[in-house]
Amino acid sequence: MILLSAIVAGMVVGLLVSWRTKTTWQPPSFKHGWLVVAGFIPQFLAFFLPATRSFFPDWLAAASLVGTQVILLAFCLLNRRLPGILLIIIGLGLNLIVILANGGFMPLPLETAANWLPNEIFNQLESGRRIGSGSKDVLLPMNKIILPWLADRFYPPKGFPYQFVFSLGDVLIAAGTFWLLVKSALPAKPIVEESHA
């Protein structure tokens, strides 16, 4: 959700900048865009599509999540010269590290879940298990999480229209995505040719 918010905000600000500078907003030009599709398909099948996710045992769902992160990292490294991509690379790297360190899923601290989820839902959850068949989060006590500062431990204030959890890596990915979209709207600096006297 934080990434979707960054995409929407980046496009809106980018269009406003284009209007202000009287330029045409152009989406970033990526190399090897097929990698994004290839990386998304396993995750879509394992987590998002109800018809298929029930057939994925935890080990295969975890492998799909890790594989997606690796493919997206490769895509970003191939496009590392674009603005904002370095932040996305760092964010993906941090998420991948904490996922690998905790058995292939993103850890969700019990303490965070207790404050984030309604009591009737939280009371049905079991420590050490995913919080749902479509979830990438595994519920763990804070003292059982390896690298807990990289876990899904943040959430919007109460009363926010949509509640979700996110990690430090997610924040960096969102920031990089926002800057990538806004920077695409900024006019390129003219190349100043050196005069040869």
NORMO-V574662 format. One line per field, one symbol per residue. ss: DSSP state (H for helix, E for strand, - for the rest). psi: psi as a letter, one per 40 degrees, with the letter a starting at -180 (. if undefined). A space follows every 10 residues. Layout:
BEGIN
ss=???
psi=???
END
This chain:
BEGIN
ss=-HHHHHHHHH HHHHHHHHHH H--------- ---HHHHHHH HHHHHHHH-H HHH----HHH HHHHHHHHHH HHHHHHHH-- ----HHHHHH HHHHHHHHHH H----EEEEH HHHHHH--HH HH-------E ------EEEE -HHH---HHH ---EE----- ----EE-HHH HHHHHHHHHH HHH------- -------
psi=dddddddddd dddddddddd efihhhiihi ifdddddddd ddddddddhd dddeehiddd dddddddddd dddddddefe eihedddddd dddddddddd efeeihhhid ddddddiidd ddeeihheii eideiehhhi ideehhfdee igeiiiiieh dhhiiiiddd dddddddddd ddddehiihi hhhhhh.
END
